[in-house]
Amino acid sequence: MTTATHLPTLVSEHLEKARSSSAGRSAVTVYGGREHSLRQTLIALAAGKRLGEHESPGEATLQVLQGTVVLHAGDAGTWTGSAGDHAIIPPQRHDLEATEDAVVLLTVALAAEHTD
């Protein structure tokens, strides 16, 4: 049996949590973790809130599910995305700003851990 997630329900739940949180954000891992090579995280941000500048997680994409966000990525410039847009996250320090209440799906290909 395939495990399924109803994204519109998660969008509503986490956007409400973000709006009521002092940090203005809420997140949940939809898929993945230590035992997987892929991780998908739903992130909700209230209007005007940011995920502060941070290192690139590696190979990653961002899909905007609701609202509008701006991805600031140094020399790579900025990208503005609205619901339905999809972008590759540049492999450098970046931050994400919600210009209106927004929810995104972050997909990261995690580096395989090797033991020698």
C-alpha positions in Angstrom: 0.0 0.0 0.0 1.3 3.4 -0.9 1.5 6.0 1.8 -0.1 9.3 0.8 -0.2 12.8 2.2 -3.0 15.3 1.5 -0.9 18.4 1.0 -3.8 21.0 1.1 -4.6 19.8 4.7 -1.0 20.2 5.8 -0.8 23.6 4.1 -3.8 24.8 6.1 -2.7 23.3 9.4 0.9 24.6 9.2 0.0 28.0 7.9 -2.3 28.5 10.9 0.5 27.3 13.2 2.9 29.8 11.5 0.4 32.7 11.9 0.0 32.0 15.6 3.7 31.3 16.3 6.0 34.1 17.6 8.6 32.9 15.1 6.1 33.1 12.3 6.8 29.7 10.9 6.0 26.0 11.1 7.5 23.0 9.4 7.0 19.2 9.1 8.9 16.5 7.4 6.6 15.0 4.8 9.0 12.2 3.8 12.5 11.1 4.6 14.9 11.2 7.5 18.1 9.5 8.5 17.3 6.2 6.7 16.4 7.9 3.4 18.4 9.7 0.7 15.5 12.1 0.0 13.9 14.5 2.4 10.8 16.6 1.8 9.8 19.3 4.3 6.7 21.5 4.2 7.5 24.9 5.5 4.9 27.6 6.3 5.9 31.2 6.8 3.7 34.1 7.9 3.9 37.3 5.7 7.1 39.2 6.3 8.9 36.4 8.0 12.2 34.8 6.9 14.2 31.7 7.2 17.6 33.3 8.0 20.6 32.9 5.8 21.9 29.4 5.9 24.1 27.0 4.0 22.8 25.1 1.0 21.6 21.7 2.1 23.0 20.2 -1.1 21.0 19.4 -4.1 17.6 20.8 -3.4 14.4 22.2 -5.0 11.7 24.5 -3.7 8.0 24.3 -4.8 5.7 27.1 -3.8 2.3 25.6 -2.7 0.7 28.8 -1.5 1.5 32.5 -1.4 4.6 34.3 -2.6 8.3 33.9 -1.5 11.6 35.5 -2.4 14.8 33.3 -2.4 17.9 35.5 -1.9 21.1 33.6 -2.9 24.1 36.0 -3.0 25.7 36.1 -6.4 23.0 33.9 -7.9 20.5 36.8 -7.3 16.9 36.6 -6.2 14.0 34.5 -7.3 10.4 35.3 -6.6 8.0 32.4 -6.7 4.2 32.1 -6.3 1.9 29.2 -6.0 2.7 26.6 -8.6 6.3 27.7 -9.2 9.3 25.4 -8.8 13.0 26.3 -8.5 16.4 24.7 -8.0 18.1 26.1 -4.9 21.5 27.4 -5.8 24.4 25.6 -4.0 25.4 28.6 -1.8 24.2 30.5 1.3 20.7 31.8 0.9 17.6 32.8 2.8 13.8 32.6 2.1 11.4 35.5 2.7 7.6 35.3 2.6 6.2 38.4 1.0 2.7 37.1 1.9 1.6 34.1 3.9 3.3 31.2 2.1 3.9 27.5 2.2 6.7 25.7 0.3 7.8 22.2 -0.2 11.6 21.8 0.2 13.0 18.7 -1.4 16.6 17.7 -0.6 18.7 14.9 -1.9 20.8 13.9 1.1 24.4 12.8 0.7 24.8 9.1 1.3 26.8 8.3 4.4 29.7 6.0 3.6 31.4 3.8 6.2 34.9 2.5 5.4 
